[in-house]
């Protein structure tokens, strides 16, 4: 089996699929990438047994056909050092050894029988919808940071896709924060849902960056499949019932603050340096048209406070938030101004963009922290 291929094109595709390979695998062969040559099309597959990604590219002067599994890490380390040039791959069909020949040298790899590589799951459900790649990427970026790492509640370790005939809602929560992203430009034929685990969501976030086309999503009872261009990603869903997110979103947070997003982000970052390292508590004291942001660490006798202007005519109040959570939420919003909708210091606050993008509705909930004073 033999073929010629562009070093840069192969490296780009190999880099995309190898992101799924786990540091530790139950099967040794899963540390490898599967090369499958058929005609002049080379298909690359990588998997961690839960998530599988497959992509393909066209090669030249192909001879023969077959499958071989080659160690992904060593292959990547080799290819990234090449400048753009044609490479010749030759695979021994008896011992599955791989030789790569460049303009200046030859590199030998030990391969394995590709027939022993696990097959990509073929289960396909009858639930299908499509959405533009840039919309899916944007939705993942705005939700994935709120996913949890909770062994006791695995349903919170992913992004919940809630599809209806009117819209799609994508939701993530770690019990301290909740983000709900709605896009009424993406619709389904019926009300269906599934939970996408964090790892394949991260993988989509990385490989969708260069895509500018539709993503076809198909899911059944166990797996979800994402197809775009020459790439297919199949992953096992998280089983279980996602929390009723609409029930925990407060409806009567009437004290609304409008503030420049970058101004409050920068102020929070400066003041948060002085917060107690154990609690990371940041205090926001609201009064007419201003917010006083303060933090202190009694153990080290350090403190800081900063006052910024805002648009606020509600009741004076002081509310505490965990600094990293608040900064991360504010940084994830794209609009110039943000709205903080509050009820009282003991109840969840809502953080919203002052202006949503077209067909989008973004809402983020953040639980407060107890203030001692």
N, C-alpha and C positions, 0 to 999 in steps of 0.2 A: 504494500500500500504506500503510495507516494503522492505528494502534491506540493505546489509552490503557493506561498501566501505572503502578503504584505506584513511586515513585522509590526507596524503601528496599528493596522486594522485588527490583527489577531490579538495584540496586547490589550486594546480597548475592550474587545469582547470578552477576553479571558478575565480581565480585571472586573468586569461587571458580574460575571457568573461566580467568580471565586469569593465574592463577599459573603455568600451564604455558607461557606465551609466553616464548620465549628472548630474550635481549638481542640476539643476532645470529642471523638466519635466512637459510637458503639461498634461500627464496622470500619476496619482500616481502609477499605476501598473508598469510603466517603471523604478521605483526605485528598482524593484525586479528582481531576476533571475528566469527564468522558468525552473522547473525540469519536465522532461517528461520521465517516465519510461515505457519501452516496452520490455518485455522479460527480458534479463539480461543486456540491454543497457540503460544507463542513458544519456539523451541528455540535455545539458545546453544551454539556449538561453538568451541573453541580448540585449537591443536595446535602442536607443535614438530617435527612429522614423525615423531618416535619415540613420543611419547605424545599421545593425544587425549582431551579431556574434553568431555562433552556433558551439558547439563542443560536443563530446560524449566520454564516457568511459564505461568499463565493470564493473558491480557490481556482488556481490555474494548473494546467498540465496534470490533472488528476489521473492516477492509475490505480485500478483496483478499488475495493470497498471493504469496509469493516469497522470494528469498534476496538478502541484501546483506551484504558484509563491511565492517566499520567499525573504524578504528584503536582498539585496546583501551585504550591508555594515555591518550589524550585523552578518551575517553568516561568512563573511570574518574575522571579528575581532575575532570571536570565534574560527574558524578553525586554524588560524595562531598560536594560543597558544598551540595547540596539538603537542606532539611528534608523530612520526610515530606509528599508531595503528589502528586497525579496529574500525569503528564506525557503529552503527546501526541507520538507519533512519526509522522512522515510521510516516506515514501521515494519519491523520483522514480524510476520504473521505467525511465526513458530514460537518465539519467546517473548513477543510483545515489546521488544526493545525499541526505543525511539532515538533516531539520530537527526539532529538539526544541522544543516549546512548553510553557513553564511558566506559572504564574499571572502572572509579571512580565516574561517575556522570551522571546526566540527564539534558538536556538543552531544553527549550521549546520556540518555535517561533510561531508567528501568520502568517499564510499564506493566500493566496487568490486563488480563482478559476482560474486555469491555462487556462481554455477555454476563459477567458476574455483577455488574453495576445494577443497583436497584432501579426498576422501571418507574417512570413518572406516573403518579396516580392518574387513572383514566376516568374516575367517576365524574360525571357531569350532571349537575342539577338542571332543572328546567327554569330556574330563576336567572334571568339575564337582563343586563342594562348596560348602556355605554355612557361614558362621560369624557370630555376632552382631557388630555393628559395634564395640561397646565392647571385645570380646575382640581383634578385629583391631587396633584402635587401640592397645590395651595391648601387644600383641605387637610392633608396629612400634616403639613407644616404647622397649621393652626391648632391641631388637636393632639399630636403625638406627645408633646411635652407634659401633658396631664395624665398620661397612662401610669399605672402603678406597677410595683414589683411586689406583689402580695401573693404568697404561696397559699394562704387560706382562702382568698377570694380571687381565683384566677380570671374570672370574667372581667375584672377591672384592669387586667394586664394587656389590654388591647383597645382598638378603636371600634366602636359600635356603629355599624352601617344600618340605618333605619330608613328603609325605602317605602314610599307610598305613591299613589297616583298623582299627587300634587307636588312632591318634593323629595329630596334626600336630606336626612339629618345625620351628621357624623358626630359622635359624642365620645368623650373620654373623661375619666375621673379617677382620682386617687384617694377619695374621701375627704381631702382637704380642699381640693380644687375641682371644678367641673367646667368643661368647655363644650359648647353646643354650636356646631357650624351647620347652617341650613343653606341649601342652594335650590331654588325652585326652578332652575333650568334643567335639572336632572330629575327624571321621573321614572317610575316603574309601572308595570301593568297591574300590580296588586301590592298589598301591604306585606312586605317580607323584610327579614333582617338577618344579620350575621355579625360575629365579632372577629375582626382581623387582629391576629397577635402582633405584638410590637416588632418582632424581628422582621417578618415580611413587610411590615409597614415601613421600617427603616430601609429595607432593600428597595422598595418602590421609590422611596424618597431619593435614593441615590441614582437609580437607573432611569427614572423618569425625567431627570434634569435636562437631558438632551433630546427628549421626545417632544414632538409638537403635533400629535395626532390623537385620534380617539383610542380610548382604552375600553376593551370589551370585558365586562366582569360577569362571570358565570359562577353560581354557587348552588350547592345542594345541602345535604344534611351534615357532611363532614368536611368537605374541602371547598376552597374558593380558588378560582382561576382568573388571572389577569393576562390579557393578550394585547400586545401593541407592537407594531412593526414586525420584526423577526423574533421577538422575545415573548416567552410564555413563563409565567410564575404560577405555580400551584402550591398552596399551603393548607395545612390543617387548621380548621377554625377552632376557636375556643368554645367549648361546650358549656352550656349553662344559661341562666336567665340574667340579662343585664338589668341593673337597677332602673326603676321608673324615674328617669331623669327629670321629666316634666314636673313630677310631684315635689321635687326638692328645690325647684327654682322659685324664689319668692316673687310675689306679684304686687306687693305694696311697699316697695322701697322708694318712698316719695322724696327723700332728701337727695337731690341730684347735684353733683359737682361736675362742671365742665372745665377741663384744664388742658393746657398744651402737653402733649404726650412726652415729647423729648425733654421738656423742662422738668416734669415730675420724675422721669426716669433718671436723669442726671442728678437731681437732688437726692433721690432715694439711694443711689449708688454711693454718693459722697457721705451721707449720714450713716448708711448701713455699716460702714467700716468701724464705727464706734459702738455697734450693737453687741450685746452679750453673745459670745460664740456658741453658747449652749441653746439659747432661745431664738436668736436673730430677730428679736422683737423690734419693730418699727412702729412708732406712734404717730398717727395723723390727727392733729387737732384742727377741726374745721370751725371757722367763724366767717363772718360776712366777707365774701370775695377774697379769702386767703386760706392757705393751708400751712400749718406749722408742722414740719416733719422733724421728729427728734428720736434719738436713741441714746442709751447709756449702758455702760458696763460697770456696775458698782464694784466688782472685784478688783478692777484696775483703776478706778476713779477717773474714767474717761467718759465724755459725753459730747454730743453735737446736736445742733438744731439749725434748721433752715426754714425760712418762710418764703412761699411762692404765691403769686397771684392766681386767682381762678375766678370762675363765675359761680357763686354760691349764695343763695338767700334762705337756706333752710335753717333748722335749729342748730345751735352750737353743739358740737359733740366731739369726743375723742374716741378713736377706734384704733386697735392694734392689729397689725398684719405681720406675717413672717416675711422678712425682707427678701430672701431669694425668690419666694413664690410671687410676691408682688412685682418685683423687677422683671422676672421672666414673663409674666402675663403682660405687663405693659409693653415689653419689648416685642412681643409676638403680634401686636396690633399694628396695622399699617397706616391708619388714619392720622392726621395731624393732631386732632384733639380727641381726648377720651372722656367718657362719662363714668363717674363713680356713682352708682345708685345705692343708697344706704337706708336702712330702717332705724336701727339703733346699734350700739356697740356690741351687743351680744348676738346679733343675727347676721347671717351671711350677706356679704356685699356683692353687688354685680358690677362688672367692669365691661364697658361696651365701647365700640368705636363711635365717635360722634356722627360719622357718615359711613354707612356700609357700602361696599362695592356692589356693582350691579348684580341683581338676583341673589345676593348673599345676605345672611343675617347671622352675625357672630355675637355670642353671649358667653361671658366667663364668670363663674361664681367662685368666690374665695371666702373661706371660713375665717372669722376673726380670731385673734388671740386675746386672752384675758389681760387687762391692764391692772397693775397693782395700785395705781393711784386714782 
